[in-house]
Structures are given as C-alpha cells and as structure tokens.
Amino acid sequence: QVRLVESGGGLVQPGGSLRLSCAASGSIFSLNVMGWYRQTPGKQRELVAIISSGGSTNYKDRVKGRFTISRDNAKNAVYLQMNSLKPEDTAVYYCYENQLQRSYWGQGTQVTVSS
C-alpha cells in the first residue's frame, strides 16, 4: 500500500525559508510523478509544484523563482524548498504521488508564514 509522510512544516517569518520532505513507501517511486499541493480553509486544493519521473518540473506561477521541487529516487523522497516565503503561502501542504493513474496523498503538514 502506498504511504506518504510529510515533514518540515512550521511557523516562519515572511522572507524566511522552509524545506518540506515527503517519504514514500509501498510504491514504484522512481517511475511515478510526484508533487506538492496546498490548501487553505474554504478553498480547493491547488497544485504548487510537480516533478516527473525524469526530473522535469512545473510550478504554480505564484511560486516560480521561490520554490524548488526535487526528488531522490534512492531514498524514495521528494522535497520542496521554499524561499522568500509570504503570508499568502500559509496553508496545509500535501505530498502527492500518481501511480498507474491513481492519486495518493499524505496527511499534510501546516506551513504558517507570519510575523
């Protein structure tokens, strides 16, 4: 069974940085698309960044140049480096994995950007 566990969230001041990690198990990780989504109360979950099995990446426009997604297939892990954080980045961040057209989600990690 596919399992995703996020870590690295927390409280940070505007302009600060955080690095989210997601550990995957039970999947053919190296072949799958991985990503990060985020959600705030009352809004739909939105894509933040995605990385293909080959390492190609795509980002939400509002995070381009500030966030970087990466993966380590040897560790079955995906990361999201978030720099120059803004209050509007505050959300629960979810790790995502697509395997054979099925979507899997982690439990989420809270990121709060506030002074």
N, C-alpha and C positions, 0 to 999 in steps of 0.2 A: 504494500500500500504506500502511495506517495505521501510523504510528510515534509512540510516546510516549516522551519522555525526561524523567526526573525529575532534580531537583537540589535542593540546600538541606539535605540531611540532615547529621548530625554528632553530636558529643558536647555535651551541655548539662547544667548542674546542675539539680537539682529546683527548680521555681519559675521556671525560665527560659523563653525563647521561641525558636521556630524558625519559619521560613517555607519551606514546600516549594513548588516550582514544577514544572509539567509542561508541556512544549512538545509540541504535537500537530502532525502533518503527514500529508498524504495522505487527509484525511477531510473530510466536510461538517460541520466542527466546530460551527458555530453551531446546527445542528439536533439535535445529539446530547446525550444525558445523559453527564455526566462525574462522576467520583468518585474517592475515595481509600479504599483498603483497607490493612490491615496484617496482618502475620503474624509470629508468634514460633515458634521451633523446636518441633516436635511438635504444633502447633495448626493448626486450619484458618484460612484467610484470612478476615478479618472486615471488614465494612463499617464505615468510620469516618464518612464524610460523602459526600453526593451532591448534585448540583445539576442541575436540569433545563435544557433549552434556554431556558426563560423566566425562569430565575433562582430558581426555588423550591428550597429546601434541606431536607435532612433529615440528622439526626445520630444517631450511636450515643449512647445515654443517658449513658454514662460520660464523653463529651467535650463534652456540651452546656454552653454557657456558657464553655468554654475554647478551643474550636477554631472557626474560621470558614473555610468554603469560599467561594471566589469564582471568577469566570471573566472573561476579557477576550476577547471574540469577535474583536476586531480583531487581536489578537496570537495567536489560536489557543492560548490558555494557560489553565490552571486552577491555582489556588493553594490552599494550606492553611496558614492562620495558626494556630500552636499556641502558646497561652499557658499559664502555670501548669502546666508540664509535670511529670509524676510518673514515678517509676521504672517503673510499670506501663505507661507509654506506649512504653517501649522495644520496638522492632520494626523490621522492614523495611516501609517504606511504598510501596505501589504505586499508580500512577495508572491509572485505568480509563476506558474510553470504550465506550459502546454505540452502535453504528451499525447500523441495519436489523436489529436483534435479534442482532447478533454482538458478542461481547465482545473487547476488545483491552486489552492490559496493557503497562505499561512494565517496565523491568528491575529496578526497585526502588531505594530509597535507604534506608540504615540511619540510624535515629534511636536514639541511646542517651542515656538520662537517668540520670545517676549523679553522685554527689559524689566 
